[in-house]
Amino acid sequence: MKVLYVSSEALPFMASGGLADVAGSLPKALRKRLIGCRVVMPMYDGIKQELKDKMTFLTSITVPVAWRRQYCGIFEAKANGVIYYLLDNQYYFKRDGIYGYYDDAERFAFFARAVLEMLPHIEFKPDIIHCNDWQSALTPVYYSTMYAQAPGYENIKTIFTIHNIQYQGVYGKELISEVLGLHPEDTSIVEYDGDVNFMKGAIECANRVTTVSPSYANEILDPWYSHGLDTILRERAWKLSGILNGIDTEDYDPATDKDIFAHYEAENFSAKAENKRALQELMGLPQRADVPLMGMVSRLVGHKGLDLVKAVLDELLSTADVQMVVLGSGEWQYEEFFKAMAAKHPDKLALKLGFVPSLSRKIYAGSDLFLMPSKSEPCGLSQMIALRYGSIPIVRETGGLRDSIRDSGDGEGNGFTFSNYNAHEMLYTIRRALEGYAQPDGWKILVKRAMECDNSWGKSANEYIRLYKDVLKD
């Protein structure tokens, strides 16, 4: 079985979020299970030069973009045993960063079609093209409408994974003639609610649609979560399923992680205490072993549940013996809130604005608790990383948080959970966690249980393989 995994970002080349983690880890896990999986992504200017130096130029082609053709260079690289194809066009991709440009629609329409135009030139005909999020959503559309009957393209199946339904690739209808180049009889595929919607087109055309957790697959059928696509998804619910993401447990390993202060493992995690002490010192907090330290590594945006935090954090810090370390950046209102709380409670709250990968790992390793009160969370990786490092998650029961964290109130769980989007329900759950921390013997059992949770890509990869086999039977 041959799978071409299509992603707008992938580690180790370029990353802005969780999609890059998935694109860097799932193909590797599939390869270990003898699936011929290769990855294709854009050749961004920001890719490190040492990675570019190891790439091999294969050939160049031209790719139709509506009424014009654009250059596309095809490069090949290898990372973690996986072959990557990087598609080069300096007009579209020689820029800082990945997203956020006025012509993103054209840039990724070019990429989505270049994926198909590339196939005759790489000596790799996939059985399945697995696309991810709106940036590659047009690939199933183009395949269905233009390539399925072309010589050399027969019998390819397409799968489309929704990582976050909030970002759909919605643009004006002028795109149809100026950028997309679809035949007039096919334009209705991408039209939705008066606009062009890339993701809607993929949902229509892909053989299967997946999301990154079973709970999220159910949630996006509800208007509360769907951002307007629930009608389309309910009509095609037969092709929708959810597979929980994993994490790279070789990369995230407290026994070997070079970015943490001291190494430890599930069988003996006494050195976790040194990580806590050193983190307290680094962040300017009192170095106390007895106080529970709660970590938060997050984009500071509304859907991460920060309105709940704003409502009760001052009350928590004023009444409980607890410390908190926050790492992240985002909306001004949340950044200013945490600045104010750090100024008011300097011995209890330490803040670092921005994202520092090495510091995030120190927080996972040094914290006792990890807070994720998300309003919505398609999958979430932070709670799985926290488990791996023995930091007990406090989460709201939504999406992948519901699927990966079970409340420890029954004596068998791996964290603390609450169901309603309510600040005082969250506060009550935090206080339950603090009470648990105050019982050292039981807490050690909980930490060991958390660290032994299997969130590796193995289980997820096996589920994807079953999906691939099922779609090939269609």
C-alpha positions in Angstrom: 0.0 0.0 0.0 1.3 3.4 -1.0 0.2 6.6 0.8 1.0 10.2 -0.2 0.5 12.4 2.9 -0.2 16.0 1.9 0.5 18.7 4.5 1.2 22.5 4.4 3.7 22.0 7.2 5.8 19.1 8.6 8.6 18.6 11.1 11.5 18.7 10.8 11.2 21.2 8.0 8.6 23.8 8.9 6.1 24.1 11.7 3.5 26.5 13.1 1.4 24.1 15.2 0.2 20.6 15.8 -0.3 19.7 12.1 3.5 19.7 11.7 3.9 17.3 14.6 1.4 14.9 13.0 2.9 15.2 9.5 6.3 14.5 11.1 5.2 11.5 13.2 2.4 9.6 11.6 4.2 8.8 8.3 7.1 7.5 10.3 4.8 5.3 12.3 3.1 4.0 9.1 6.6 3.3 7.6 7.4 1.1 10.6 4.3 -0.9 9.8 5.4 -1.4 6.2 3.1 1.2 4.7 4.9 3.0 1.8 4.1 6.5 3.1 5.7 9.6 1.7 5.0 13.3 2.5 4.6 16.4 0.2 4.7 20.0 1.4 5.7 23.4 0.1 9.3 24.5 0.0 9.3 27.5 2.3 12.0 30.0 2.4 12.2 29.6 6.2 13.4 26.0 6.1 16.8 25.8 7.7 19.7 25.9 5.3 21.2 22.7 6.6 18.0 20.9 5.7 17.9 22.5 2.3 21.5 21.4 1.7 20.5 17.8 2.0 17.7 18.0 -0.5 18.0 16.6 -4.0 16.5 18.5 -7.0 14.4 16.1 -9.1 12.9 18.2 -11.9 10.8 21.2 -12.6 7.3 21.3 -14.1 4.6 23.9 -14.6 1.3 23.9 -12.8 -2.0 25.4 -14.0 -3.4 28.2 -11.8 -6.7 29.0 -13.6 -5.7 30.6 -17.0 -1.9 30.7 -16.3 0.9 28.3 -15.5 3.4 28.6 -12.7 6.8 27.1 -12.2 7.2 24.3 -9.7 10.5 22.7 -8.7 10.4 19.3 -7.1 12.9 18.5 -4.4 13.3 15.3 -2.4 14.6 14.9 1.1 14.7 12.1 3.7 14.0 12.5 7.4 13.3 9.8 10.0 13.2 7.1 7.3 10.5 9.0 5.4 10.8 10.5 1.9 9.6 14.1 1.6 8.8 16.0 -1.5 9.1 19.8 -1.3 7.4 21.9 -4.0 9.2 25.1 -4.8 7.8 28.3 -6.2 9.6 31.4 -4.9 6.7 33.7 -5.8 4.4 31.8 -3.5 6.7 30.5 -0.8 9.8 32.7 -0.5 8.3 34.6 2.4 8.6 34.8 6.2 6.5 32.3 8.0 3.8 30.0 6.5 0.4 31.6 6.6 -1.3 35.0 6.8 -0.8 36.5 3.4 -3.4 38.2 1.2 -3.0 35.6 -1.5 -3.0 32.5 0.7 -6.0 31.1 -1.4 -3.9 31.2 -4.6 -0.7 29.9 -2.8 -2.4 26.8 -1.6 -4.6 26.3 -4.7 -1.3 26.1 -6.5 0.1 23.7 -3.9 -3.0 21.5 -4.0 -2.9 21.1 -7.8 0.9 20.8 -7.9 0.6 17.7 -5.7 -1.3 16.0 -8.5 0.8 17.4 -11.3 3.9 16.1 -9.6 2.9 12.4 -9.6 4.1 11.4 -13.1 7.6 12.8 -12.2 8.4 11.0 -8.9 8.0 7.3 -9.7 5.6 6.9 -6.9 1.9 6.4 -7.7 0.0 6.4 -4.4 -3.0 4.2 -3.7 -4.2 6.9 -1.3 -3.7 10.6 -1.2 -4.2 11.8 2.4 -4.8 15.5 2.7 -4.9 17.7 5.7 -6.8 20.9 6.5 -8.0 23.6 4.1 -4.5 24.3 2.6 -4.6 20.9 0.8 -8.4 20.6 0.6 -8.5 21.3 -3.2 -6.4 18.2 -4.0 -9.5 15.9 -3.6 -11.5 18.4 -5.6 -9.0 18.6 -8.4 -8.5 14.8 -8.5 -12.3 14.1 -8.6 -13.0 16.7 -11.3 -9.9 16.7 -13.5 -7.6 13.8 -12.9 -9.5 10.7 -11.9 -9.9 9.5 -15.5 -6.5 10.7 -16.8 -4.0 8.0 -17.8 -1.7 7.2 -14.8 -4.1 8.6 -12.2 -6.7 5.8 -12.1 -8.0 4.3 -8.9 -6.5 6.7 -6.4 -8.5 7.2 -3.3 -8.5 10.5 -1.3 -8.8 11.0 2.4 -9.2 14.4 4.0 -8.5 15.1 7.7 -9.9 18.1 9.5 -7.5 19.2 12.2 -9.5 22.4 13.1 -12.8 23.1 11.5 -12.6 26.8 12.4 -10.2 27.4 9.5 -11.9 26.4 6.3 -10.4 28.5 3.5 -13.4 30.8 2.9 -13.0 33.3 0.1 -15.0 35.3 -2.5 -16.5 33.7 -5.6 -14.1 35.6 -7.8 -11.6 33.0 -7.0 -13.3 30.5 -9.2 -12.3 32.1 -12.4 -9.1 33.9 -11.3 -7.5 31.1 -9.2 -9.2 27.8 -9.1 -9.8 27.1 -12.8 -12.7 24.7 -12.2 -15.0 23.8 -15.0 -18.4 25.6 -14.8 -20.3 22.4 -14.0 -18.0 21.8 -11.0 -18.0 25.1 -9.3 -20.9 24.2 -7.0 -18.6 21.7 -5.3 -16.7 24.6 -3.6 -19.6 27.0 -3.3 -21.1 27.4 0.1 -23.1 30.1 1.9 -22.4 32.6 -0.8 -18.6 32.1 -0.8 -15.9 29.7 -2.0 -15.1 27.2 0.8 -12.1 24.9 0.3 -12.9 22.6 3.1 -16.5 22.1 2.0 -15.1 21.0 -1.4 -12.9 18.4 0.2 -15.8 17.0 2.3 -17.8 16.7 -0.9 -15.1 15.0 -2.9 -12.9 12.9 -0.6 -13.7 9.2 -0.2 -13.4 9.5 3.5 -13.3 12.4 6.0 -11.5 12.1 9.3 -10.9 14.3 12.3 -8.2 14.0 15.0 -10.4 12.5 17.7 -13.6 10.4 17.9 -15.3 13.0 20.1 -14.5 15.9 17.7 -16.0 13.8 14.9 -19.3 13.8 16.8 -19.0 17.4 18.0 -18.6 19.0 14.5 -22.0 17.6 13.6 -23.3 20.2 16.1 -23.7 23.9 15.0 -21.9 24.9 18.3 -18.7 23.4 17.0 -19.0 23.2 13.2 -18.5 26.9 12.2 -21.3 26.5 9.7 -20.4 23.1 8.1 -22.7 20.9 10.2 -25.3 20.6 7.4 -22.7 19.3 4.9 -21.1 17.0 7.4 -24.4 15.5 8.6 -25.3 14.8 4.9 -22.1 12.9 4.6 -21.8 11.5 8.1 -21.3 8.0 6.6 -17.8 9.0 5.5 -16.8 10.7 8.7 -14.8 9.2 11.5 -12.3 10.3 14.2 -8.9 8.9 15.0 -7.1 10.2 18.0 -3.6 11.7 17.3 -0.6 10.5 19.2 2.7 12.0 20.1 6.3 11.0 19.3 7.3 9.3 22.5 10.9 9.0 21.4 11.1 12.8 21.1 9.0 13.5 24.2 10.8 11.3 26.7 11.8 12.5 30.1 14.4 9.8 30.3 16.4 11.4 27.4 15.0 14.9 26.8 18.0 17.2 26.5 15.9 20.3 27.2 14.9 19.4 30.8 17.0 19.8 34.0 17.1 16.1 35.1 16.1 12.8 33.6 13.5 10.4 35.0 11.1 7.7 34.0 7.9 6.1 35.2 9.6 3.5 37.4 11.6 6.1 39.2 10.5 9.7 38.9 12.2 11.2 42.0 14.3 13.4 39.7 11.1 15.2 38.7 11.5 17.2 41.9 14.7 18.7 40.7 13.0 19.8 37.5 10.4 21.5 39.6 13.0 23.3 41.8 15.0 24.4 38.8 11.9 25.6 37.0 10.9 27.6 40.0 14.3 29.2 40.1 14.4 29.9 36.4 11.0 31.6 36.5 11.6 33.6 39.7 9.2 31.7 42.0 10.0 30.6 45.5 11.7 27.2 45.4 9.3 25.2 47.4 8.9 21.4 47.1 5.6 21.4 49.0 3.6 23.8 46.9 1.8 22.3 43.8 3.0 23.9 40.6 0.5 24.2 37.7 1.7 24.7 34.2 0.0 26.1 31.2 1.5 26.1 27.7 -1.0 27.5 25.2 -1.9 30.0 22.6 -3.6 32.8 24.4 -6.8 32.8 22.5 -10.5 32.5 23.4 -11.2 28.9 22.4 -8.4 27.7 24.7 -10.8 28.5 27.6 -9.0 31.6 28.9 -12.3 33.3 29.7 -12.7 30.7 32.4 -9.2 31.4 33.7 -9.8 35.2 33.7 -13.0 34.7 35.8 -11.4 32.8 38.7 -7.6 33.0 38.6 -7.4 35.9 41.1 -9.7 34.0 43.5 -7.6 30.8 43.2 -4.2 32.6 43.7 -5.6 34.6 46.6 -7.0 31.6 48.5 -4.9 28.6 47.6 -1.3 27.7 48.2 -0.4 27.1 44.6 2.1 28.3 42.0 1.5 28.7 38.2 3.8 29.1 35.2 2.3 30.3 31.9 4.0 30.2 28.5 2.3 31.5 25.4 1.2 34.4 23.3 -1.9 35.5 21.5 -4.7 38.0 22.0 -3.9 41.3 23.7 -6.6 41.0 26.3 -5.3 37.6 27.6 -1.6 38.7 27.5 -2.5 41.8 29.6 -4.6 39.8 32.0 -1.7 37.4 32.8 0.7 40.4 33.1 -1.6 41.9 35.7 -1.9 38.6 37.6 1.9 38.1 37.6 2.3 41.6 38.9 -0.3 41.1 41.6 0.9 37.6 42.6 4.7 37.6 41.9 5.3 34.7 44.3 2.6 32.6 42.7 2.4 33.3 39.0 5.3 33.5 36.5 4.6 34.5 32.9 6.7 34.1 29.7 5.1 35.6 26.6 5.9 34.0 23.3 6.7 30.4 22.6 10.1 28.9 23.7 10.1 25.1 22.8 12.9 24.3 25.4 11.0 26.2 28.1 7.8 24.3 27.2 9.5 21.0 27.9 10.9 22.4 31.2 7.3 23.3 32.2 6.0 19.8 31.3 8.8 18.2 33.4 8.7 20.7 36.3 5.0 21.1 36.8 2.8 18.9 39.0 -0.5 19.9 37.2 -1.2 21.0 33.7 -4.3 23.2 32.9 -6.2 22.9 29.6 -9.8 24.3 30.0 -10.5 24.5 26.3 -13.8 25.6 24.9 -13.0 23.3 21.9 -10.0 21.1 21.3 -10.0 18.9 18.2 -7.3 16.7 19.6 -4.8 18.4 21.7 -1.2 17.2 22.1 -0.2 19.1 25.3 -2.3 16.9 27.6 -0.6 13.8 26.2 2.9 15.4 26.5 2.0 16.4 30.1 1.1 12.8 30.9 4.3 11.6 29.4 6.2 13.9 31.8 4.1 13.1 34.8 2.3 16.5 35.0 -1.4 15.7 35.8 -3.8 17.3 33.3 -6.8 19.3 34.4 -9.1 19.5 31.3 -12.6 20.2 30.1 -14.3 17.2 28.5 -14.2 18.2 24.9 -12.7 16.7 21.7 -9.5 14.9 22.2 -9.3 16.0 25.8 -12.3 13.8 26.5 -10.8 10.9 24.6 -7.4 11.0 26.3 -8.0 12.1 29.9 -10.2 10.2 32.4 -11.1 11.7 35.7 -9.2 10.1 38.6 -12.1 10.3 40.9 -12.9 6.6 40.2 -9.4 5.6 41.2 -8.4 4.6 37.7 -8.1 7.8 35.8 -5.1 9.9 34.7 -6.3 13.4 35.4 -9.0 15.7 36.5 -11.9 16.7 34.2 -15.0 18.9 34.2 -17.8 18.9 31.6 -19.5 22.3 31.4 -17.9 25.5 30.1 -18.2 27.1 33.5 -15.5 29.0 35.4 -16.4 27.8 38.9 -16.8 24.2 37.7 -13.2 24.5 36.5 -12.2 26.1 39.8 -13.8 23.3 41.7 -11.9 20.8 39.6 -8.6 22.6 40.2 -9.3 22.5 44.0 -9.9 18.7 43.7 -6.6 18.3 42.0 -4.9 20.3 44.8 -6.5 18.1 47.4 -5.1 15.1 45.5 -1.7 16.6 45.5 -1.9 16.9 49.3 -2.0 13.1 49.6 1.6 12.1 48.6 1.1 8.3 48.5 -2.0 8.5 46.2 -0.3 11.2 44.1 2.7 9.0 43.4 0.3 6.3 42.1 -1.5 8.8 39.9 1.8 10.2 38.4 3.0 6.7 37.6 -0.3 5.8 36.0 -0.1 9.0 33.9 3.4 8.4 32.7 2.5 4.8 31.7 -0.3 5.9 29.4 0.3 4.9 25.8 -0.2 7.9 23.6 2.3 6.8 21.0 1.5 6.9 17.3 1.3 3.1 17.2 -2.4 2.7 18.0 -3.3 5.7 15.8 -1.3 4.4 12.9 -3.0 1.0 13.1 -6.4 2.7 13.0 -5.3 4.7 9.9 -4.1 1.5 8.2 -7.6 -0.1 8.8 -9.2 3.0 7.3 -6.9 2.9 4.3 -7.7 -0.8 3.7 -11.4 0.0 4.0 -11.4 2.8 1.5 -9.4 0.7 -1.0 -12.3 -1.8 -0.9 -14.8 0.8 -2.0 
